[in-house]
Amino acid sequence: MMVSTDPIKVYDDVLVPRLLEPWVAALLDRLALARNEALIDVATGPGTVTRAAAERVGPGGAVTGCDVSAEMLAVAADKPLPAGSAAIEYEVCSAETLTAADRSFDVLTCQQGLQFFPDRAGALAEMHRVLRPGGRLGLAVWCDVDQSPPFAAVATAVDRVLGAGAGVAYRGGPWGLADPELLVALVRGAGFRSVRVEREVVPVVFERGASQLLSTLVCTPVAAQIAELDSRNRRRLYDQCRRALRPFTVDGAVVSETASHIVTARK
Ligand SMILES: C[S@@+](CC[C@H](N)C(=O)[O-])C[C@H]1O[C@@H](n2cnc3c(N)ncnc32)[C@H](O)[C@@H]1O
């Protein structure tokens, strides 16, 4: 089978159903979304949270998804909406300069986005601005990579083959904002109150095993370095990864768990 190397396609086809969608309920349940509410999802990517939120707020509600990537939003906009959902608007904008008006949403979500923003404090100030007084904030941010064992295994193999600098870049991408105290300080610093951080663990399965997980390396900060490897070193990297993933490989599938912080707060 031909494996895509387009990071957006791989993200949507491989990572969203296995790694991102299984977290949506954990985030939305904590926010107790009500019918007819207005929600904005920041760094929405291919609309992982928006469609579930649109179903929960119903046709009288309103959902906006924004992201800096027009390509991601094109994938989101192409997805069918469940019956009885709110309409969803997608807008290209950075989290640091939201186009939404002041005090225009009841709820704001951001699932696995904050760690990537160049100006996290600026983005949180924008999130505070667009929420109504009393509005609810819900963020999901991965815990340290060591708490998501298959990805820690890949990080170790990246260290060995590409060098420690690459390992640091790999760990610092999605897992680069793992300190819960720093999360609380950032969210409080933007003016939010009742800030709460909970750690949650959710199962993850790559049913086609190590090669399926390794196909997602094109979505990581080390993608360019891997693309430059000669065939011998690429094979070395994949062999090291497969070996490191053996403890989590069951009947050909990688079976494990991932851990994320979920932050909730009020304006
Ligand atoms: C790991 S994906 C998460 C996407 C989505 N929330 C999900 O759960 O699948 C991170 C997203 O953050 C977006 N992003 C990165 N920097 C951004 C910024 N400064 N402003 C807005 N979006 C940004 C990327 O384009 C990408 O779609």
The ligand as an ORCA input file, in Angstrom:
! r2SCAN-3c Opt
* xyz 0 1
  C      -1.561     19.186     16.821
  S      -2.560     20.168     15.802
  C      -4.102     20.164     16.743
  C      -5.278     20.352     15.836
  C      -6.633     20.090     16.461
  N      -6.897     20.941     17.590
  C      -6.815     18.630     16.821
  O      -7.161     18.335     17.966
  O      -6.654     17.785     15.926
  C      -1.960     21.800     16.076
  C      -2.622     22.861     15.223
  O      -2.165     24.146     15.664
  C      -2.141     24.980     14.533
  N      -1.305     26.148     14.874
  C       0.032     26.169     15.091
  N       0.412     27.418     15.414
  C      -0.698     28.196     15.413
  C      -0.954     29.563     15.699
  N       0.030     30.404     16.064
  N      -2.229     30.020     15.614
  C      -3.232     29.171     15.262
  N      -3.050     27.872     14.978
  C      -1.800     27.382     15.065
  C      -1.584     24.095     13.437
  O      -1.842     24.618     12.150
  C      -2.333     22.791     13.740
  O      -3.525     22.713     13.018
*
